[in-house]
Amino acid sequence: MTYFIVMGSLALSVLFTLSWALWRTVRWATSSLPGGRRQGGRGKAATRKPAKARKAAAKPSKKPSVKVRREPSRLTQWLAEWRAALPLAVVTTLIYLVARLVEHGMSFRPPHTVPTGFHSLIVVLGWAAAVMLTLALINRLAAWRCR
């Protein structure tokens, strides 16, 4: 039973990763063709007015001026465009949860002991899942900031 759970989760994660890569490649190929659709974020950035033009167009008033929204930094824009964090976070989290389930199941088998290296593997998977979830959160915040 443990073999089927571990190999099934491995097969599922490989299938998910390959299908995601194929999907992104097809989207890239169709967007680069003549007449292909445009990415939403790239078309909007070119139509924005510079900050100086917005200040000049603003009407003078006696009230204190409203803070003008600054453009996001290059790092924030790069993080917003990097779309691999969320799928990778989902895959690593699923692998970690399945490994925890396997560890729980292995503790009830007849020898009642888990192999020595398995616990350290689960710790590493847990940290990798936590890092990937943090990167996915940062990616979502950067995408929100660039809107």
C-alpha positions in Angstrom: 0.0 0.0 0.0 2.8 2.4 0.9 4.4 1.7 -2.5 1.3 2.7 -4.4 0.8 5.9 -2.4 4.4 7.0 -2.8 4.6 6.0 -6.5 1.2 7.5 -7.2 2.1 10.8 -5.7 5.4 10.8 -7.6 3.5 10.0 -10.9 0.9 12.7 -10.2 3.5 15.4 -9.5 5.5 14.5 -12.7 2.3 14.5 -14.7 1.3 17.8 -13.2 4.7 19.4 -13.9 4.9 18.1 -17.5 1.3 19.2 -18.3 2.0 22.7 -16.8 5.2 23.0 -18.9 3.3 21.9 -22.0 0.5 24.3 -21.3 2.9 27.3 -20.8 4.8 26.4 -24.0 1.6 26.3 -26.1 0.5 29.6 -24.6 3.9 31.1 -25.4 3.8 29.7 -29.0 0.3 31.1 -29.7 1.1 34.5 -28.3 4.2 34.9 -30.4 2.4 34.0 -33.7 1.3 37.0 -35.8 -2.2 37.9 -34.7 -1.8 35.9 -31.5 -3.3 37.3 -28.3 -1.4 39.8 -26.2 -0.4 39.4 -22.6 -2.6 41.6 -20.5 0.1 43.2 -18.4 2.4 44.3 -21.2 -0.2 46.2 -23.2 -1.3 48.3 -20.2 2.1 49.4 -19.1 2.8 51.2 -22.4 -0.4 53.2 -22.2 0.2 54.7 -18.7 1.2 58.3 -18.4 4.4 59.1 -16.6 4.2 60.4 -13.1 5.3 63.9 -14.1 2.6 64.2 -16.7 0.0 63.2 -14.1 1.2 65.9 -11.7 1.1 68.5 -14.4 -2.4 67.5 -15.4 -3.7 67.7 -11.9 -5.7 70.8 -11.0 -4.1 73.1 -8.4 -6.0 73.3 -5.2 -5.6 74.5 -1.7 -5.9 71.0 -0.2 -2.7 69.1 0.5 -1.7 67.1 -2.5 -2.7 63.4 -2.7 0.2 61.0 -2.8 0.9 59.9 -6.3 1.3 56.2 -6.7 4.8 55.2 -7.5 5.6 52.7 -10.2 6.6 49.3 -8.9 10.3 48.5 -8.9 11.9 46.1 -11.4 12.1 43.4 -8.8 8.4 43.6 -8.1 7.6 43.5 -11.8 9.8 40.5 -12.3 8.1 38.7 -9.3 4.7 39.5 -10.7 5.5 38.0 -14.1 7.1 34.8 -12.6 4.1 32.5 -12.6 5.8 29.3 -11.6 5.7 29.8 -7.9 2.0 28.8 -7.3 2.1 25.5 -9.3 5.4 24.5 -7.7 4.0 25.3 -4.3 1.0 23.2 -4.9 3.1 20.2 -6.0 5.6 20.4 -3.2 2.8 20.8 -0.6 0.9 17.8 -2.0 4.1 15.7 -2.0 4.8 16.7 1.6 1.3 15.9 2.7 1.4 12.5 1.0 4.8 11.8 2.6 3.3 12.6 6.0 0.4 10.3 5.4 2.9 7.5 4.4 4.9 8.1 7.5 1.8 7.8 9.6 0.8 4.6 7.8 4.3 3.1 8.1 4.3 3.7 11.9 1.4 1.2 12.2 2.9 -1.6 10.1 4.3 -4.7 11.9 7.8 -3.5 12.7 6.3 -0.2 14.0 9.4 1.7 12.9 9.9 4.2 10.2 13.2 4.0 8.2 15.9 6.4 9.6 16.3 8.6 6.5 12.5 8.9 5.9 12.0 11.4 8.8 14.7 13.7 7.5 13.2 13.5 4.0 9.9 14.7 5.4 11.5 17.6 7.2 13.3 18.7 4.0 10.0 18.4 2.1 8.2 20.4 4.7 10.7 23.2 4.5 10.7 23.2 0.7 6.9 23.4 0.8 7.0 26.3 3.2 9.5 28.2 1.1 7.5 27.6 -2.1 4.3 28.7 -0.4 6.0 31.9 0.8 7.3 32.5 -2.7 3.8 32.0 -4.1 2.4 34.5 -1.6 5.1 37.0 -2.5 4.3 36.5 -6.2 0.6 37.1 -5.6 1.4 40.3 -3.6 3.7 41.5 -6.4 1.1 40.8 -9.0 -1.5 42.8 -6.9 1.0 45.7 -6.6 1.6 45.8 -10.3 -2.1 46.0 -11.2 
